[in-house]
Amino acid sequence: MYGSAQEFFDDLKANADPSRATDLTASYRFDIAGVGSWHVDVNAGKVAVGESDAPADCMIATDEQTFLAVVQNRQSPIAAYMTGKIKVEGDMGLALRLRDLVG
């Protein structure tokens, strides 16, 4: 279990499953309100993570409570999106591919 978004992103590179995302090449930016922004680059399953608010192919914005609920499988990302708890800009298809990366 992650206690913060920072912990999640610190561990993402080690915990990503590259075998499930070998055909994925994309950039993501996660804006967690009041906490920070992280840029995640995926290139054929290889993951690079860093704190940054640089533009990305897919940008996801939410609060830390919702983010942690989604990554801990306590909240459906689709339900969070439909209720406005998560906002997505850019390529929505890439947002749907996130499950391939983190299982």
Summary of the structure (lengths in Angstrom):
residues: 103
radius of gyration: 12.4
end to end distance: 14.4
largest distance: 33.2
contacts: 297
relative contact order: 0.22
helix: 38%
strand: 33%
